[in-house]
Amino acid sequence: MLTYDLNSRGDKSLYEFLYESIRADIESGAIKPLQKLPSKRVLARHLGVSLITVEGAYSQLIAEGYVFSQQRRGYFAQDLGLGGVLEGDARAGASGQDAGLRCAPRRAQGNDSPGASAEPEGHPVRYDFTGARPVAGVFPYSLWAKTMRQVLSRESEASLIDASRAQGSIELRSAIADYLQGFRGMTVDPDQVVVGAGAQVLYQLLLQLLGRSGAIAVEDPGYPRLTSIYEANDVAVRHIPLDASGVRVDRLRESGAQVLHCMPSHQYPTGTVMSAARRREVLDWASERPGRYVIEDDYDCEFRLAGRPIPALQSIDSAGRVIYANTFTRSLGPAFRFGYMVLPAQLAREFRDRLGFYANTVSALDQLALARFMREGLYERHVNRLRGHYRKVQALLVDAFRSYEGFSVAALDSGLHFILEYRMPGQGCKAGDTARAVQEAIGEQGIAVLPLQGFRVDGDAQDAQDALRFVINLTSVGIEQAQEAAHDLAAAIMEGAKAGAGAS
């Protein structure tokens, strides 16, 4: 029986202490690979805690790949040396991520965040599920204006000059390092942080630092703009398929890539959380040869809507192979062009030596304002309010979709999007007819939404059902319009699917 001294938890909650204790025992081998864990009720009685506490700890361990469950058998410790999640586990990703109607990626327009898209051709947008248009009224512009006035009146000329240097303001870099320590458990020296005007600028700096001779691997399905950015910079791109544990390392090795760009904590668009075992495999791959790196894209880490944030891959990287990248686009909105990356120490030194001549691409005033915004706790309070807002939006959308027969949702816990699937009754319709009819019906209703099929680049169309999975982003949907938007989208999908079936 698992026994832990709950009185030694300090300021941690019972759920957090229990989760960390079991995780540590699995990592150390005190809990053996494939060892059966106590049932939730038995462990709750043994430790004298609530069932909800144990459920929360087990759910987080499953999400991170330390534990798997089997129906009618219980919970088991994952073998962290295995290449993937064991058969019968509780899968973290969206349904259909190994199969799907595949086509060339759609070139998204708009901000750095995954999900930006053009509006339906020939129709004004009434409802946007792509994340391209931020909802009005959620950003505290009055507080930002006050912060900016304080910067203008109090900051020295020396601070403004410092902010123009290649890596950015030391005040902002220090604020980011402290934030990552507290929120992501990452030990970061401010000298490792590079600030830039969005992810696209930072990726181009990275290519100058790493070189363009080696191929870069990206996830498939994945964010189409990554392929566009790398190819526009004359870099060969390899598309690596996913399974339930994350990016497939066997295919990564076969690709010959030198760099992997991946989203371990919340893959876009499938919602997959990379398992603990797969994370170790990825780090092992990166350490096998000199010059190999992993770019960890942590684009919406603040917005895991259930449970604790998934630990960053960088936080367990002991070999200095992970380049952590993030932006403030999801939290502040696309109008604020802030991005940053955390380089391994040796790469940070190379950056200063080779690229230190650049001027920073973010306004010095904006950098200092954001640093003050973070230091005074305004950013954290804003994110907490946003998280509550998105939980309400998600709940309204999910309830509306589930009220219709044939609709299901997946990947709800991981972040600011989820997968909507419609199971059309009957078989035999053609994939092309169904996809076209559904998209036409959705467009006629003035709804912008991205089908999962548009994120794949490797493979051929398989069946019509794969045209009926959609990536639902929360960031462009207001609370007051959520239910009506969901009802209209569901009706359009059903109408289009029926029309497509009739055309077969």
Secondary structure, 3 states (H helix, E strand, C coil): CCCCCHHHCCCCCHHHHHHHHHHHHHHHCCCCCCCECCCHHHHHHHHCCCHHHHHHHHHHHHHHCCEEEECCCEEEECCCCCCCCCCCCCCCCCCCCCCCCCCCCCCCCCCCCCCCCCCCCCCCCCEECCCCCCCCCCCCHHHHHHHHHHHHHHCCHHHHHHHCCCCCCHHHHHHHHHHHHHHHCCCCCHHHEEEECCHHHHHHHHHHHHCCCCCEEEEECCCHHHHHHHHHCCCCEEEEEEECCEECHHHHHHHCCCEEEECCCCCCCCCCCCCHHHHHHHHHHHHCCCCCEEEEECCCHHHCCCCCCCCCHHHHCCCCCEEEEEECHHHHCCCCCCEEEECCHHHHHHHHHHHCCCCCCCCHHHHHHHHHHHHCCHHHHHHHHHHHHHHHHHHHHHHHHHCCCCEEEECCCCCCEEEEEECCCCCCCCHHHHHHHHHHHHHHCCEECEEHHHHCCCCCCCCHHHHHEEEEECCCCCHHHHHHHHHHHHHHHHHHHHHHHHHC
